[in-house]
């Protein structure tokens, strides 16, 4: 343990909030807004994935510095750090997928291993994983590193389920919501609180993404049609109100002093961790295999995911080409608003078709996906450049015609 005088330890309170209903609400809201904020920087401001990662990383380092130097839990500072780390954790996974071409399956495994190793090192060093004991620099470092890996893992697992396996965000949200509910009931029945907390924490990331997707998507695509901007405004306002409320009422303070926090040495906890992790791994593996096999069985005769010769169905290509041409017509007519609306149909349709089209021809899918990303950045830019939009759309149409 860090060398801190005993009288100083007695005065220090935990640097993180108590886990209340407010904690979970703000956490989910931060997750959703964090993703939309990353999209705004990446697409609307045309920073690109790398630029967004650099900007967010710098802001996160600043927030982490002030969080570490703070002497007590400050709601506004703590939740700002969570907000930024939610964006950065998402970007880590997105960079691995889009820039490095690492499959989401591998990302999920890698971040699962990193998360487990971090928790093991944390426990070996501090003899506890309780968030009620974050009153030393080392524990706080372990805490924020764990938070980062939970966001990266939640992003990878959520995108794998919703996009690569084609379940969609509503179904994905339902599944992870059910897991959170099971963890809550199990905790009430005696499951270790720390174990239940970290599993639920991971699952809130895909849950938040599902809620945001449901609110922002058009009604034709199964959403409420609020749009990403309105959804972000509502969620940010809710976060600010809740943080102000907690700052004033102090309902989320942990009054336990350092000397009253006891390390858990119950052998039953080890068995609980082993059983719960084993059940989750088996359930996830079985579900993945079953869904992946059904997608493989749905491929046209003679095609295989390992080849790059299979062409996409002409019906899909014609649909994406039609949307692209419509968007181009709006751009040339100077109707930026209509172009942005129409290009959303392209994004939604492409995401929904990923699980079906990508196994047919990964090379072709990656090429079209990259072209669509460029179109989205240009069409949705705050200051839309008609020539740049036309160039990106022409490149996409050409790619679809190949």
The 8 nearest C-alpha neighbors of each residue, nearest first, counted from 0:
[[1, 2, 125, 124, 137, 135, 3, 138],
 [2, 0, 3, 135, 137, 136, 138, 4],
 [1, 3, 0, 4, 135, 5, 8, 136],
 [2, 4, 1, 5, 8, 7, 135, 0],
 [5, 3, 7, 6, 8, 2, 9, 1],
 [4, 6, 8, 7, 3, 9, 258, 10],
 [5, 7, 9, 8, 4, 10, 3, 11],
 [8, 6, 4, 10, 5, 9, 11, 3],
 [9, 7, 5, 11, 10, 6, 257, 4],
 [8, 10, 6, 7, 256, 257, 11, 258],
 [9, 11, 7, 8, 12, 6, 256, 257],
 [12, 10, 8, 9, 134, 7, 256, 13],
 [13, 11, 256, 71, 134, 14, 254, 10],
 [12, 14, 133, 134, 15, 132, 131, 253],
 [15, 13, 72, 71, 133, 134, 12, 16],
 [14, 16, 13, 72, 133, 17, 130, 77],
 [17, 15, 251, 252, 253, 18, 72, 14],
 [16, 18, 251, 253, 252, 19, 15, 22],
 [19, 17, 22, 16, 20, 251, 23, 21],
 [18, 20, 22, 21, 17, 23, 251, 16],
 [19, 21, 23, 22, 24, 18, 25, 17],
 [22, 20, 24, 19, 23, 25, 241, 18],
 [23, 21, 19, 20, 25, 18, 24, 26],
 [22, 24, 26, 20, 21, 25, 27, 19],
 [23, 25, 21, 27, 26, 22, 28, 20],
 [24, 26, 28, 22, 27, 23, 238, 29],
 [25, 27, 23, 29, 24, 28, 22, 30],
 [28, 26, 207, 30, 24, 29, 25, 203],
 [27, 29, 25, 31, 30, 26, 234, 32],
 [30, 28, 26, 32, 82, 27, 31, 33],
 [29, 31, 27, 33, 28, 207, 32, 204],
 [30, 32, 207, 28, 208, 33, 34, 29],
 [33, 31, 35, 29, 34, 231, 30, 36],
 [34, 32, 86, 36, 30, 31, 35, 29],
 [33, 35, 37, 32, 36, 31, 86, 38],
 [34, 36, 38, 32, 37, 33, 39, 31],
 [37, 35, 39, 33, 38, 34, 32, 40],
 [36, 38, 34, 40, 35, 39, 41, 86],
 [37, 39, 41, 35, 36, 40, 42, 34],
 [40, 38, 43, 36, 42, 37, 41, 35],
 [41, 39, 44, 37, 38, 46, 42, 51],
 [40, 42, 47, 46, 38, 45, 39, 48],
 [43, 41, 376, 45, 39, 38, 44, 40],
 [42, 44, 380, 39, 379, 45, 381, 40],
 [43, 45, 40, 46, 380, 42, 381, 41],
 [46, 44, 42, 41, 47, 43, 376, 380],
 [47, 45, 41, 50, 51, 44, 40, 48],
 [46, 48, 41, 50, 45, 49, 51, 42],
 [47, 49, 51, 41, 50, 52, 46, 94],
 [48, 50, 52, 51, 47, 53, 46, 94],
 [51, 49, 46, 53, 47, 52, 48, 54],
 [50, 52, 48, 54, 49, 53, 46, 41],
 [51, 53, 49, 55, 50, 54, 56, 48],
 [52, 54, 56, 50, 51, 55, 57, 49],
 [55, 53, 51, 57, 56, 52, 50, 58],
 [54, 56, 58, 52, 57, 53, 51, 59],
 [55, 57, 59, 53, 54, 58, 52, 60],
 [56, 58, 60, 54, 59, 55, 53, 61],
 [59, 57, 55, 61, 60, 56, 62, 54],
 [58, 60, 56, 62, 61, 57, 83, 63],
 [61, 59, 63, 57, 62, 58, 64, 56],
 [62, 60, 64, 58, 59, 63, 57, 65],
 [61, 63, 59, 65, 64, 60, 80, 66],
 [62, 64, 66, 60, 61, 65, 59, 67],
 [65, 63, 61, 67, 62, 66, 60, 68],
 [64, 66, 68, 62, 67, 63, 69, 61],
 [67, 65, 63, 69, 64, 68, 62, 76],
 [68, 66, 64, 65, 69, 63, 136, 139],
 [67, 69, 65, 66, 64, 70, 63, 71],
 [68, 70, 66, 67, 71, 65, 72, 73],
 [71, 69, 68, 72, 11, 14, 67, 12],
 [70, 72, 14, 69, 12, 73, 13, 11],
 [71, 73, 14, 15, 74, 13, 16, 77],
 [72, 74, 76, 75, 77, 71, 246, 14],
 [75, 73, 77, 76, 78, 246, 242, 72],
 [74, 76, 78, 77, 73, 79, 242, 246],
 [77, 75, 79, 73, 74, 78, 80, 66],
 [76, 78, 74, 80, 79, 75, 73, 81],
 [79, 77, 81, 80, 75, 76, 82, 74],
 [80, 78, 82, 76, 81, 77, 75, 83],
 [79, 81, 83, 78, 77, 82, 62, 84],
 [82, 80, 78, 84, 79, 83, 85, 77],
 [83, 81, 79, 85, 29, 80, 84, 33],
 [84, 82, 80, 86, 85, 81, 59, 87],
 [83, 85, 87, 81, 86, 82, 88, 80],
 [84, 86, 82, 88, 83, 87, 33, 30],
 [87, 85, 33, 83, 89, 84, 88, 34],
 [86, 88, 84, 90, 89, 85, 55, 91],
 [89, 87, 151, 150, 91, 85, 90, 147],
 [88, 90, 86, 87, 92, 91, 151, 154],
 [89, 91, 93, 87, 92, 88, 94, 52],
 [92, 90, 88, 94, 89, 93, 87, 95],
 [91, 93, 95, 90, 94, 89, 151, 155],
 [92, 94, 90, 96, 95, 91, 97, 89],
 [95, 93, 98, 97, 91, 96, 92, 90],
 [94, 96, 99, 92, 93, 101, 98, 97],
 [95, 97, 100, 101, 93, 94, 99, 98],
 [96, 98, 94, 100, 93, 99, 95, 101],
 [99, 97, 94, 100, 95, 96, 93, 101],
 [100, 98, 95, 101, 96, 97, 94, 102],
 [99, 101, 96, 97, 98, 95, 102, 94],
 [100, 102, 96, 95, 99, 103, 105, 106],
 [103, 101, 104, 105, 96, 100, 106, 95],
 [102, 104, 106, 105, 155, 159, 107, 101],
 [103, 105, 107, 102, 106, 108, 159, 155],
 [104, 106, 108, 103, 107, 102, 109, 101],
 [107, 105, 103, 109, 108, 104, 110, 155],
 [106, 108, 104, 155, 105, 110, 109, 156],
 [107, 109, 111, 105, 106, 110, 112, 104],
 [110, 108, 106, 112, 111, 107, 105, 113],
 [111, 109, 113, 152, 112, 107, 108, 114],
 [110, 112, 108, 114, 109, 113, 107, 115],
 [111, 113, 115, 109, 110, 114, 116, 108],
 [114, 112, 110, 116, 115, 111, 117, 109],
 [113, 115, 117, 111, 112, 116, 148, 110],
 [114, 116, 112, 118, 117, 113, 119, 111],
 [115, 117, 119, 113, 118, 114, 112, 120],
 [118, 116, 114, 120, 119, 115, 121, 113],
 [117, 119, 121, 115, 116, 120, 122, 114],
 [118, 120, 116, 122, 121, 117, 123, 115],
 [121, 119, 123, 117, 122, 118, 124, 116],
 [122, 120, 118, 124, 119, 123, 125, 117],
 [121, 123, 126, 127, 125, 119, 124, 120],
 [124, 122, 120, 121, 126, 125, 119, 127],
 [123, 125, 121, 122, 120, 126, 0, 127],
 [124, 126, 122, 127, 123, 121, 0, 138],
 [127, 125, 122, 262, 123, 124, 263, 128],
 [128, 126, 122, 262, 125, 129, 263, 121],
 [129, 127, 122, 130, 193, 121, 126, 118],
 [128, 130, 131, 127, 132, 193, 133, 262],
 [129, 131, 132, 133, 128, 15, 142, 13],
 [132, 130, 129, 133, 13, 253, 255, 260],
 [131, 133, 130, 134, 129, 13, 260, 257],
 [134, 132, 13, 138, 139, 14, 130, 131],
 [133, 135, 13, 132, 14, 12, 11, 257],
 [136, 134, 138, 137, 133, 139, 1, 0],
 [135, 137, 139, 138, 140, 134, 67, 1],
 [136, 138, 140, 139, 135, 141, 1, 0],
 [139, 137, 141, 135, 140, 136, 133, 142],
 [138, 140, 142, 136, 137, 141, 133, 135],
 [141, 139, 137, 142, 138, 143, 136, 144],
 [142, 140, 138, 144, 139, 143, 145, 121],
 [141, 143, 139, 145, 140, 144, 138, 146],
 [142, 144, 146, 145, 140, 141, 147, 139],
 [145, 143, 147, 141, 146, 142, 140, 148],
 [144, 146, 142, 148, 143, 147, 141, 149],
 [147, 145, 143, 149, 144, 148, 142, 150],
 [148, 146, 144, 150, 145, 149, 88, 143],
 [147, 149, 151, 145, 150, 146, 114, 152],
 [150, 148, 201, 146, 152, 147, 151, 153],
 [151, 149, 153, 88, 147, 148, 152, 85],
 [150, 152, 88, 148, 154, 89, 153, 149],
 [153, 151, 149, 155, 110, 154, 150, 107],
 [152, 154, 150, 156, 204, 201, 151, 155],
 [155, 153, 157, 151, 152, 156, 89, 158],
 [154, 156, 152, 107, 158, 157, 153, 103],
 [155, 157, 159, 153, 158, 154, 107, 152],
 [156, 158, 205, 154, 160, 159, 155, 153],
 [159, 157, 161, 162, 155, 160, 156, 154],
 [158, 160, 163, 156, 157, 162, 103, 161],
 [159, 161, 164, 157, 158, 162, 166, 163],
 [160, 162, 167, 166, 158, 168, 165, 159],
 [163, 161, 165, 158, 164, 159, 160, 354],
 [162, 164, 354, 159, 165, 160, 353, 161],
 [165, 163, 160, 354, 162, 166, 159, 161],
 [166, 164, 354, 162, 161, 163, 167, 351],
 [167, 165, 161, 164, 170, 160, 171, 162],
 [166, 168, 161, 165, 169, 170, 171, 162],
 [167, 169, 209, 171, 161, 170, 172, 166],
 [168, 170, 172, 171, 167, 209, 173, 213],
 [171, 169, 173, 172, 168, 167, 166, 174],
 [172, 170, 168, 174, 173, 169, 161, 167],
 [173, 171, 206, 169, 209, 175, 170, 174],
 [172, 174, 170, 176, 171, 175, 177, 169],
 [173, 175, 177, 171, 176, 172, 170, 178],
 [176, 174, 178, 177, 172, 173, 202, 179],
 [177, 175, 173, 179, 174, 178, 172, 180],
 [176, 178, 180, 174, 175, 179, 173, 181],
 [179, 177, 175, 181, 180, 176, 182, 174],
 [180, 178, 182, 176, 199, 177, 181, 183],
 [179, 181, 177, 183, 178, 182, 176, 184],
 [180, 182, 178, 184, 183, 179, 185, 177],
 [183, 181, 185, 179, 180, 195, 184, 186],
 [184, 182, 180, 186, 181, 185, 179, 187],
 [183, 185, 187, 181, 186, 182, 180, 188],
 [186, 184, 188, 182, 190, 187, 183, 181],
 [187, 185, 190, 183, 189, 188, 184, 182],
 [186, 188, 184, 185, 189, 183, 190, 182],
 [187, 189, 185, 186, 190, 184, 183, 191],
 [188, 190, 186, 187, 185, 191, 192, 184],
 [191, 189, 186, 185, 188, 192, 195, 187],
 [190, 192, 194, 193, 195, 186, 189, 268],
 [193, 191, 195, 194, 196, 186, 190, 189],
 [192, 194, 196, 195, 191, 129, 197, 128],
 [195, 193, 191, 196, 192, 197, 198, 272],
 [194, 196, 192, 198, 193, 182, 197, 199],
 [197, 195, 193, 199, 194, 198, 192, 200],
 [198, 196, 200, 199, 194, 195, 201, 193],
 [197, 199, 201, 200, 195, 196, 194, 202],
 [198, 200, 202, 179, 196, 197, 201, 195],
 [201, 199, 197, 198, 203, 202, 196, 149],
 [202, 200, 149, 198, 153, 199, 203, 204],
 [201, 203, 199, 204, 200, 175, 205, 153],
 [202, 204, 206, 200, 201, 205, 207, 27],
 [203, 205, 207, 153, 206, 202, 30, 201],
 [206, 204, 157, 208, 207, 203, 153, 202],
 [205, 207, 172, 203, 209, 204, 208, 175],
 [208, 206, 27, 31, 210, 204, 209, 205],
 [209, 207, 205, 211, 31, 206, 210, 212],
 [210, 208, 168, 212, 206, 172, 207, 211],
 [211, 209, 213, 207, 212, 208, 214, 206],
 [210, 212, 208, 214, 209, 213, 31, 215],
 [213, 211, 209, 215, 210, 214, 216, 208],
 [212, 214, 222, 210, 211, 215, 216, 209],
 [215, 213, 223, 211, 212, 222, 225, 216],
 [216, 214, 226, 225, 227, 212, 224, 213],
 [217, 215, 222, 224, 213, 212, 214, 226],
 [218, 216, 224, 222, 220, 219, 223, 221],
 [217, 219, 222, 221, 220, 224, 223, 216],
 [220, 218, 217, 221, 222, 216, 224, 223],
 [221, 219, 218, 217, 222, 216, 347, 224],
 [220, 222, 218, 219, 217, 216, 223, 213],
 [223, 221, 216, 213, 218, 217, 224, 214],
 [222, 224, 214, 218, 225, 217, 216, 215],
 [223, 225, 217, 216, 215, 218, 226, 222],
 [226, 224, 215, 223, 214, 229, 230, 227],
 [225, 227, 215, 224, 228, 229, 230, 216],
 [226, 228, 215, 230, 229, 231, 35, 225],
 [229, 227, 231, 230, 226, 232, 225, 35],
 [228, 230, 232, 231, 226, 227, 225, 233],
 [229, 231, 227, 233, 228, 232, 225, 226],
 [232, 230, 228, 234, 229, 233, 32, 235],
 [233, 231, 229, 235, 230, 234, 236, 228],
 [234, 232, 230, 236, 231, 235, 229, 237],
 [233, 235, 237, 231, 236, 232, 28, 238],
 [236, 234, 238, 232, 237, 233, 231, 239],
 [235, 237, 239, 233, 234, 238, 232, 240],
 [236, 238, 234, 240, 235, 239, 241, 233],
 [239, 237, 235, 241, 236, 240, 25, 242],
 [240, 238, 242, 236, 241, 237, 243, 235],
 [239, 241, 243, 237, 238, 242, 244, 236],
 [242, 240, 244, 238, 243, 239, 245, 237],
 [241, 243, 245, 239, 244, 240, 246, 238],
 [244, 242, 246, 240, 241, 245, 239, 247],
 [243, 245, 241, 247, 242, 246, 248, 240],
 [246, 244, 249, 242, 248, 247, 243, 250],
 [247, 245, 243, 249, 244, 248, 242, 74],
 [246, 248, 244, 245, 249, 243, 250, 242],
 [247, 249, 245, 250, 246, 244, 251, 243],
 [250, 248, 245, 246, 251, 252, 247, 244],
 [251, 249, 248, 252, 245, 17, 246, 247],
 [250, 252, 17, 16, 249, 245, 253, 19],
 [253, 251, 16, 17, 249, 250, 254, 72],
 [252, 254, 17, 255, 13, 16, 251, 131],
 [255, 253, 252, 256, 12, 13, 17, 131],
 [254, 256, 253, 259, 257, 12, 260, 131],
 [257, 255, 12, 259, 258, 9, 254, 11],
 [256, 258, 259, 260, 9, 8, 255, 132],
 [257, 259, 256, 260, 9, 8, 261, 255],
 [260, 258, 257, 256, 261, 255, 9, 132],
 [261, 259, 257, 258, 132, 262, 256, 255],
 [262, 260, 259, 263, 258, 127, 132, 257],
 [261, 263, 127, 126, 264, 260, 125, 129],
 [262, 264, 265, 127, 261, 126, 268, 128],
 [265, 263, 266, 262, 126, 268, 127, 267],
 [266, 264, 267, 268, 263, 269, 262, 270],
 [265, 267, 268, 269, 264, 270, 263, 271],
 [266, 268, 270, 265, 269, 271, 272, 264],
 [269, 267, 271, 266, 270, 265, 272, 191],
 [270, 268, 272, 271, 267, 266, 273, 265],
 [269, 271, 273, 267, 268, 272, 274, 266],
 [270, 272, 268, 274, 269, 273, 275, 267],
 [271, 273, 269, 275, 270, 274, 276, 268],
 [274, 272, 270, 276, 271, 275, 277, 269],
 [273, 275, 277, 271, 272, 276, 270, 278],
 [276, 274, 278, 272, 277, 273, 271, 279],
 [275, 277, 279, 273, 278, 274, 272, 280],
 [276, 278, 274, 280, 275, 279, 273, 281],
 [279, 277, 275, 281, 276, 280, 282, 274],
 [280, 278, 282, 276, 277, 281, 283, 275],
 [279, 281, 283, 277, 282, 278, 284, 276],
 [280, 282, 284, 278, 283, 279, 285, 277],
 [283, 281, 279, 285, 284, 280, 278, 286],
 [284, 282, 286, 280, 281, 285, 279, 287],
 [285, 283, 281, 287, 286, 282, 280, 288],
 [286, 284, 288, 282, 287, 283, 281, 289],
 [287, 285, 283, 289, 284, 288, 282, 290],
 [286, 288, 284, 290, 285, 289, 291, 283],
 [289, 287, 291, 285, 286, 290, 292, 284],
 [288, 290, 286, 292, 287, 291, 285, 293],
 [289, 291, 293, 287, 292, 288, 286, 294],
 [292, 290, 288, 294, 293, 289, 287, 295],
 [291, 293, 295, 289, 294, 290, 288, 296],
 [292, 294, 296, 290, 295, 291, 289, 297],
 [295, 293, 297, 291, 292, 296, 290, 298],
 [296, 294, 292, 297, 298, 293, 291, 358],
 [295, 297, 293, 294, 298, 292, 299, 291],
 [296, 298, 294, 295, 293, 299, 355, 292],
 [297, 299, 295, 296, 300, 302, 294, 359],
 [300, 298, 302, 301, 297, 296, 359, 303],
 [299, 301, 302, 298, 303, 297, 296, 295],
 [300, 302, 299, 303, 298, 309, 359, 306],
 [303, 301, 300, 299, 309, 298, 359, 304],
 [304, 302, 305, 306, 359, 301, 358, 298],
 [303, 305, 358, 359, 306, 360, 302, 361],
 [304, 306, 303, 307, 358, 360, 361, 359],
 [307, 305, 304, 303, 308, 360, 309, 302],
 [306, 308, 360, 309, 362, 361, 305, 363],
 [309, 307, 306, 310, 360, 302, 359, 363],
 [310, 308, 359, 360, 307, 302, 311, 306],
 [311, 309, 308, 312, 360, 359, 363, 307],
 [310, 312, 313, 356, 309, 316, 359, 315],
 [313, 311, 314, 315, 310, 316, 356, 317],
 [314, 312, 316, 315, 317, 311, 310, 318],
 [313, 315, 317, 312, 316, 318, 311, 319],
 [316, 314, 318, 313, 317, 312, 319, 311],
 [315, 317, 313, 319, 318, 314, 320, 399],
 [316, 318, 320, 314, 315, 319, 313, 321],
 [319, 317, 315, 321, 320, 316, 314, 322],
 [318, 320, 322, 316, 321, 317, 323, 315],
 [319, 321, 323, 317, 318, 322, 396, 316],
 [322, 320, 324, 318, 323, 319, 317, 325],
 [323, 321, 325, 319, 324, 320, 326, 345],
 [324, 322, 320, 326, 321, 325, 327, 319],
 [323, 325, 327, 321, 326, 322, 320, 328],
 [326, 324, 322, 328, 327, 323, 321, 329],
 [325, 327, 338, 323, 329, 324, 328, 341],
 [326, 328, 324, 330, 325, 329, 323, 331],
 [327, 329, 325, 331, 326, 330, 332, 324],
 [330, 328, 332, 334, 338, 326, 327, 331],
 [331, 329, 327, 333, 332, 328, 334, 338],
 [332, 330, 328, 333, 329, 327, 385, 334],
 [333, 331, 329, 330, 334, 328, 335, 327],
 [332, 334, 330, 331, 335, 329, 385, 328],
 [335, 333, 329, 332, 337, 336, 330, 338],
 [334, 336, 338, 337, 333, 330, 339, 329],
 [337, 335, 339, 338, 334, 340, 329, 341],
 [336, 338, 340, 339, 335, 334, 341, 329],
 [337, 339, 326, 335, 329, 341, 336, 340],
 [340, 338, 342, 336, 337, 341, 379, 378],
 [341, 339, 337, 343, 338, 342, 336, 344],
 [340, 342, 338, 343, 344, 339, 326, 337],
 [341, 343, 345, 339, 344, 340, 338, 326],
 [344, 342, 346, 345, 341, 340, 347, 339],
 [345, 343, 347, 342, 341, 346, 348, 340],
 [344, 346, 342, 348, 343, 347, 349, 322],
 [347, 345, 343, 349, 344, 348, 350, 342],
 [346, 348, 344, 350, 349, 345, 343, 351],
 [349, 347, 351, 345, 350, 346, 344, 352],
 [348, 350, 352, 346, 351, 347, 345, 353],
 [351, 349, 347, 353, 352, 348, 346, 162],
 [350, 352, 348, 349, 353, 347, 165, 162],
 [351, 353, 349, 355, 350, 354, 356, 348],
 [354, 352, 356, 350, 355, 357, 351, 163],
 [353, 355, 165, 163, 164, 352, 356, 357],
 [354, 356, 352, 353, 357, 358, 294, 165],
 [357, 355, 353, 359, 358, 352, 354, 311],
 [356, 358, 361, 359, 353, 364, 360, 354],
 [359, 357, 304, 360, 356, 361, 355, 354],
 [360, 358, 356, 357, 304, 309, 303, 302],
 [359, 361, 307, 363, 362, 357, 358, 309],
 [360, 362, 364, 357, 363, 365, 358, 307],
 [363, 361, 365, 364, 360, 307, 366, 357],
 [364, 362, 366, 360, 365, 361, 367, 307],
 [363, 365, 361, 367, 366, 362, 357, 368],
 [366, 364, 368, 362, 363, 367, 361, 369],
 [367, 365, 363, 369, 364, 368, 362, 370],
 [366, 368, 370, 364, 369, 365, 371, 363],
 [369, 367, 365, 371, 370, 366, 364, 372],
 [368, 370, 372, 366, 367, 371, 365, 373],
 [371, 369, 367, 373, 395, 368, 372, 366],
 [370, 372, 374, 368, 373, 369, 367, 375],
 [373, 371, 369, 375, 374, 370, 368, 376],
 [374, 372, 376, 370, 371, 375, 391, 377],
 [373, 375, 371, 391, 377, 372, 376, 392],
 [374, 376, 372, 378, 373, 377, 379, 371],
 [377, 375, 42, 373, 379, 374, 45, 378],
 [376, 378, 388, 380, 374, 375, 379, 373],
 [377, 379, 375, 380, 388, 376, 374, 339],
 [380, 378, 43, 376, 377, 375, 339, 42],
 [379, 381, 43, 383, 377, 382, 378, 44],
 [382, 380, 43, 383, 44, 379, 45, 378],
 [383, 381, 380, 384, 379, 44, 43, 377],
 [382, 384, 380, 381, 378, 385, 377, 379],
 [383, 385, 387, 386, 388, 382, 377, 378],
 [386, 384, 388, 387, 389, 330, 383, 331],
 [385, 387, 389, 388, 384, 390, 391, 331],
 [386, 388, 390, 384, 389, 385, 391, 377],
 [389, 387, 385, 391, 377, 386, 390, 378],
 [390, 388, 386, 392, 387, 391, 393, 385],
 [389, 391, 387, 393, 388, 392, 386, 394],
 [392, 390, 394, 374, 388, 389, 393, 373],
 [393, 391, 395, 389, 394, 390, 374, 388],
 [392, 394, 396, 390, 395, 391, 389, 397],
 [395, 393, 397, 391, 392, 396, 398, 390],
 [394, 396, 392, 398, 370, 397, 393, 399],
 [397, 395, 399, 393, 398, 394, 320, 392],
 [396, 398, 400, 394, 395, 399, 393, 401],
 [399, 397, 395, 401, 396, 400, 394, 367],
 [398, 400, 396, 397, 401, 395, 316, 320],
 [399, 401, 397, 398, 396, 316, 320, 395],
 [400, 398, 399, 397, 396, 363, 310, 316]]
